[in-house]
Amino acid sequence: MKTMIIFLLITNSVYSQLITDTEKHIYAGMGVAITSTIIAKKITQNNLKSTLIGFGVGCLAGYAKESIYDRRLGLGHYENRDMVNTIWGSLVGSISICCILDLEKKHKLNKTDYYGNDIRTSN
């Protein structure tokens, strides 16, 4: 198991050097939105609110990075395209993780696994 994890980390680090700037912004937006949607879902127990909160936090992170870090502080290169890519990633991330969490909740209530088999009779 350790060798598999090490192999995945090495291949991921090698691959991450080939990722374009656009993909980095999309993945960053997804990561922020997924994390904040999961936290909001645990607090509010509401799909719409948690999705909107996750999307809003992702958008805010993209805006803050581009306008504050890049433009005002001058520590990077400001591009509107980067902000749009981060917003797009946060939209996709917040909606997809909310659907996944809802699907998991549905299967737990039905007492079935992902293939539809009854968990109560699988002993």
N, C-alpha and C positions, 0 to 999 in steps of 0.2 A: 504494500500500500504506500509506503514511504517513497519507494522508487517511482511509483506512478505519479504521485503528487509532485515530486521533483522534476520528472519529465514534463508534466504539464506546465509547471512554472517556467522551465527553460524554454519550451516551445512558445509559450505565451510571450515571454520577454523578447524572443527573437522576432516573433511576428509583430509585436507592438512597435518595432522600429520601422515597419513597412506601412503603418497606418497613416493615412493622410490627415491633414489638419481638419478637414470637414468631418471625417469619422470620429476624430477625438472630441470635437464639440458635440456631436450627436450622442456619443457614449457618455460624455460628462453630464449632459442634460438628462439622459435616461437614468443614470446612477442617482443623481440628486432627486429626480422626481419619484423614482421607485422607493427610495429610502423615506422620503417625506410622506408619500402616499401610505406606506405601511404604518408609519407612526400615527398619521392622522386617522387611519382606519381603526387602529386599536383604541384611540381616544374617542372618536365620534361614533363609531359603529354605523356609519352612513356612507354608502358608495359614492353618491354624487359629491358630497362635501369633501371626502377624502381625495377624490380624483381632482377636484378643483383646487384643493390645497396643494397637492403634489405638483400639479401643473403650474400653479402660481409661484411656488418656491423655485421650481426649475427655471421659469422665466425670469424671476428676480435674480437668480444666480447668474444667468447668462447676461442680463443687463448690467449687473454689478461688475462682472468680470470685464466686459467690453468698455463700459463707460467710465468706471472708476479706475480699475487696474491698468487698462491699456491707454485710455485717452487722457485722464487727468494726471495720473502718476507717471505716465510715459514709460511704463515698464514692459510694454508690448506693442503690438501693431493693431490699431483699431480697424475692424471691418464689420460692416453691417451683416455680411453673409455669415460670419461666425456667430453673431447673436441669433440670427434666424435658424441656423443649424442647431444651436443649443435649445431654442424654443421648440423646434420640431422634435428633437430627442425627448424633451420633457413631456410633450403631448403624447407621443407614442408610449413612453415608459409608464406614465401615470394611468393611461387607459388600459394598457395590457396587464399591468400588475393588479389593477382593480378587478379585471375579468378573471384572472387566475385565482385571486383570493376568494372571489365569489364562487367560483367553481369548486374550490376546496371546501368551502363552507357547505355547499349543496351536497357534496358527496359525504361529508361527515354527518349531515342530518339524515341522509338516506341510508346510512350504514352500508355503503357500497364502496368498492375500490374504483380506480379509474377505468377498469374494464367492465364495470357493472356487476361484478360478482358480490354476493351478499357476504359481508364480513362476519356476520354472526354464525354462519354455517361453514366457514372455511377452516375450522379446527381440524 
